[in-house]
Amino acid sequence: MSNVYVIGAGMTRLGKHLERSVKDLSREAVDAALADAGLNKESVQAAWFCNTRQGALEGQHGVRGQASLRAYGLQGIPIFNTDNACASSSSGLFQAFAAVKAGLFDVALVVGAEKMNFPEKREAMFEAFKGSWDRDLADEHLAHLLALGQDVLPPDSAEAGPAERSVFMDIYSAQARFHMKTFGTTVEQIAHVAAKNHWHSQWNPFAQYRHSMTVEEVLADKMIAWPITRSMCAPMTDGACALVVASDSFVRQQGISGRAVRIRGMGVSSSSDRDAQEVSRHLTRVAAFRAYEMAAAGPGDISVAELHDASAIAEILHTENCGFCEYGEGGPLVASGATRLGGKLPINVSGGLHSKGHPIGATGAIQVHDLVRQLRGEAGDSQVQDARLGLAENGGGFHGLEEAACVVTILEAPQR
């Protein structure tokens, strides 16, 4: 089967877009992606629309893609709706990749769009997070997760976090404590992740936050769920991203191989029953090594990575899960500067989710957008020199001990 490429990528600025609709955000992202690909809307043969919040916050439970993309002017083509929690748009990309690779379409569009900020619906904004785990087993799963870190107690000086917060921050807190107990990871090492990514986001024009932070400032920030402070957490974000995916034959016909980024491998997994100590069975590990196998590559071949750091501890976990270091070495690795721009393996040069922003349904596509810019050499002041292979890891929801879904994508720079 032929190769598949990302030939266009576009996104909105991330932040609070209180006066804009999902349709409006989608329009801006699709316009940018099609312009980047040098195509018009008539070239699109199928589309995947990825969103998690319109049902809960706007009552648009079904046909979300048909509503937004018909408003854009896409009619008659197949439109598929993908809601897979935070992994929605990476899941949409996997489906589009498979369809193009199978020869069903030559040009497909993947759109991730999210409106998370509704000041008049504050309670519903936070309640919506609970839709991304098993509601029947929520209490059981949360109790199990919190028990993982119960032996690592906060210092007496630690403040209680706010009552209004995403339940996932409690989960990340438990995961951080478990990692601290099991591998000796320190709070300072977790803070190094957040400080690095806030420093990176200074050069990302699309980022929600563009101010640098020191490790000391991260540690002194408002406590959310010990040891997680506010600047270690992804914010509520509105925004959209679109990707144009095309077949090898279309790329050759159009003569655009010099900007076409090949999707060299993708791996997808879901959670499973495992013991907390069985870290090698973590769903991200499984997805990553499926992607490596398809790409005929390994962790040492990756030039730049975007990892799903909805909290800073997650970057440490997934640095290990993706095989970039041994288990227990993720904290020392980030503290050494190796994952900083200019280091051996730059990670989350975009600023990551907790600085760039995390519009849930769009996040996976945004990670790919950021890597496309890197692999084309178009990332400006945040460019990773001589980047050849990029890896995006995108997790979604929670089930049991880990995320419910994970998609890992490996991209290859254009052949010149």
N, C-alpha and C positions, 0 to 999 in steps of 0.2 A: 504494500500500500504506500501511497505517496506521502511526502512530507507535508506538514501543515505549518502555517506561519501566522504570526500577528503582524499585520501590515498597517494598522492604524490604532492609535491610542489617544484618548482625550479625556479630560476630567474638569470638574469645577474646582474652584477654591473650596476648602473645607472649613466648616465653622457653624455658626448659628445663622440660618437663612430663614428667619421667621416669616418674612413676607413672600417667600417663594414656594411654589408647589413642587411635588414630585415630577409632574409633567414638565415644568419649566426647567428644573435641574437636569432632567433627562435630555431635554432638547439641547441644552448647552454642551453636555458631554458628547452626545451623538454628533452634533455639528463639528466639534473639535476632532473626533476620531475619524470621521469621513474626510474632513479636510486633510488630516494627517496622512490618510491613505490615498488621497487624490481621487476620491470617488464621489458619486452622488448617491442619493437614497435609492434610486432605481436599481443600483447594483446589488443591493442586499436581497438575498434569497431566503433567509430564515433568521429568526432572532430569538434570543433568550433574555428574559427580563427577570431581574433578581432583586427581591425586596422582602423585608421581614415585618415592617411596622404598619403598613397601610391598613391592614385588617384591624389590628388592635387599636390604632389611634385615629383612623379616618373612616372605618367601616367599609373600606374597599377590600373585601375578603377574597374575591375572585377576579379573574380577567384583568389583573393589574397591568400586565404588559400590553394587552390589547388596548386598554384605556390610554396609557401613556404613549405608546408607539403609534397608534392611529392618530392621536392628536398631533404627532410629529409628521404624519403623512405616510406611514408605512401601512399599506392595506393589502389584503389578499394573501400575503405570505404566511407561512407557518410561524406562529409566535408561541413560545413555551414559557411558562412561569416557574421560577425556581426559588424556593424558600428552604434553605438548609442552614438556618441560623447564621452565624458569622461567616460560614463557608459557602454562602449562597452563590456569589458571583464566580468563585473559583469552581464550584460545582457546575454552574452554567457554562463556564469555559470548557470544562471537561466534556460536557455533552456536545457542545459545538465542535470541539476538536474531534470527537469520535465521529460525528456526522459528516464533517468535511473529509476526514481520513477515509471513511467508508465510501466516499464518492457521491453522497446524496446532495451535497451543495458545493459550490465553488467559493461562495462568499457568505459568511454568517456574521451576525452582530451579537455581541454580549453586552448587556447594559445592567449595571448595578446602580440603584438609586435609593436613597433613604432620607426620610424626614423624621428625626428623633426628638426635636425640640418643639414642644407645644406648652408654653408657660401656663396656659389655662387648664392643662390636663396633667399636672405634675404627678399625681398619684398613678395615673395610667402609664406615664412614661416609665416609671420604675417597675410597675406590675408587669409590663410587657416582657421584661427580661425572663420572667418565670415561664414564658411559653417555650423557652429553649432548653427545657429539660423534661423528664417524665413527670407529669403532674401527679400521677398516682403514687409514684415512689419518691417524691421530692423530699419529704421529711426523713425517710430512711437514708436516702443518698446523702443529704446534707449532714446528718448526724455522723455517718460513716466518714465523710470527708473531714469534718471538723475534728474527729477523733484522731486523724492522722498526725495532727500537730499539737495534740493536747499536752504532750510532755515538754514542749518548748513554750515557756510562759513569758509574757511581756514584762519588761522591767516595771517596777513600781511607779516610775515617772511617766509611763506611757499613758496618753490620754485616750479616753473612749472615743470611738468614731461616731459620725452622725447617724441618726436613725434612718435618714433618707439616703439610700445608696443602692447600687446594684448588688443583688445577692451574690453575683459572681466575684465580687471583691472579697467576700467572706471565704469563698472557695479558694481564691488565689492566696489569701492569707494562710489558709490551712496547708496548701501545697508548699508555700514558702517555709512554714515551720517544719513540715516533714523533710524537706530538702536540707534544712539547717540541721535537723536531728540526725539524718542519715549520712550526709556528706560533709557536714561542717561548714556549709555556706554561711556567710555572714550578712548582716543587714547592710553593712557598708558596700559589699559586693553587689547586692541588689540595687543599691543607690547609684552605683557606678553605671548600671545599665541606663537608668533614667537620665542621669547627667549627660552621658554620651549622646543619647538620642535627642535630648533638648538642644545640645550643641549642634548636632547634625541638622536639625530642622531650621536653623538660621538661614540655610541656603535653599530651602524648598519653598518656592513661591506659592504652592498650593496648601501649605501646612496651616492648621488651625492655630498653633502656637509657634512663634518664631523667635523666642527669647532663650538665650543660653542659661543653664543652671549649673551650679557646682554640686559636688557630692554633699557638701555641708548644707546647702540650701534645700536639696531634696530631702535630706534627713530631718530638717527643721520644719518642713511643710506640714500642713494640717493632717492629722492622723485620720485614716479611713478605717482600716482594720489591721492592727499591728501584725507584721512590721510594714504594712503597705501604707505609704503616705499619698496624698493627693497627686503629686507630680509623678508617682509611679503608676498611675491609673489612666486608662484611656478616657477621654471626655465624651459627653453626648455630642454627636456630630451630625450635621446635615451635609449632603453632597452626593455627587454622582460621577460615574466613570463609564466609559464605553470602549470596547475593543472590537476591531475588525479582524476576523480570522479568514484566511484564504488558503486555497489548495496550491500545490506546487505548480500545476499547469497554469493556473491563473497568474501566479507571480511571474512565471516565464513569459506568458503572453503579454503582460503589462510592462515587462522590462524593469521590474522594481526590486530585484534581488538584493541590491545594494542597501536597502532599508528594511528588508523583510527579516524579522526575528523568528527563527525556527523554534517551534515547540518540540523540544527534543525528547522529553519524557514527562509523563504525569502519573502520579500514584494516588490512589484514593483508599481510605479505610474508614471504618466505624469502630466504636468502642466495643470492648469485650470483657467478659468476666475474667479477672486476673487478680492476683495478690499485689498489694502495693509495692512489694519488693521486686516484683518481676518487671523492672523498668524496661527491659529489652522488648517486652510485648506491648509497650505503649503504642497507641494507634498512630501517633506521629512518626515513630520509628518505623512502623510497618509501611506507612504511606511513603516515607522518604526513600526507603530501600526498594520499594516497587518502582518509584520514579527513577532511581539510579539504574536499576536493571533495564528499564525501557530505554534510557538515555545512553546506555553503555558507558557510564561514568561512575565516579565515586566522590565522596566528600572532599577529597584532596584536589579535585578538578574544579571546584566552584570558586569563582572570582569574587562574587558579591551575593549577599543573601538578604531577603526581606522575610523576617519571622514574625509570627503572630504574637505580639507583645501587648495584649490588652492590659496586662500588668507587667511590671518590669521583671518579676520572677519568671514569667513565661518565656522571655528571651533566653534566660539561662537554661531552663528545662529543654527548650527546643534546639538550642545550640548543641546540647548533648544528644537529644533524640535524633537529630539529623546527622550525627556522626562527626561533627566538627571537632569534638574532643571527647575524652572518656567521661563516663558518668562521675559527677563530683568535681569535674574540672571546669565547669562552665563559669562559676564565680571567679576563680583566679584568672581565667582567660580574659574576661571583660575588664577586670581590674588591671591587667597587664597592658592594656591599650591595643591588643591584637585585633579587636573587632571594631576599632575606631577608623574613620576615614584616614587612609594612609597606612593602616596596619596590615597584617598578614591576610586577614579575611574580614573586610568591612561588612558589618551587619546593621541593617536598618539605617542606611545612610539617608533615607527619606525623612528620618525623624521617628519612624516607628509609629505604632498606633497611639501610644500615650503622649505623643507630641504632635505628630502630623494630624491625628484625628482618626476616628473609627466609626464611619457611617456604615453600620453593620452589613447591610446587603450589598454594599459597594466595595467593601474592604479588600476582598480577594482580587478583584479586577484592578484596584488601585495599586496593589503590590506588583502586579504584572506590568501596569503602566510605568511604574517607577523603574523596573528592571529593563523595560524596552528602551527607555531614555538612556540608561547606563550602557546597555549593550550596543547602542548606536553611537555612543560617544556624545550624547546631547544633554548631559546632566550639568553642564556649567561648572560652578564652583564646587559642586559635590561629586564631580566625576571621579570614578575609580579607574585608575590608569590600566589600559590593556585588558579590560574586562571581556572575557570570552564566554563564560557560562554563568548564568544567574539562577538562583533557587528561591522560589517563593513558597512559604509554608503557611497555610491558612486553616485554622481550626474553627469549629463551630459548636456552640451549645455545650452541655455537660450531660453525661450519663454514667452513673457509677463513679469510678475513680478518676475519670478523664473526660476530655471533650467527647462529644457524640459523633463528630465527623471531622475528617481532615483531608485536605487536598494539597499535594506537593507538586509544584510545576518546575521543570528545568528548561530554561531558555538558552538559545545559542545565538551569539552575535552574527550579524549579516556577513556573508562571505564576500569579500572584496578582492 
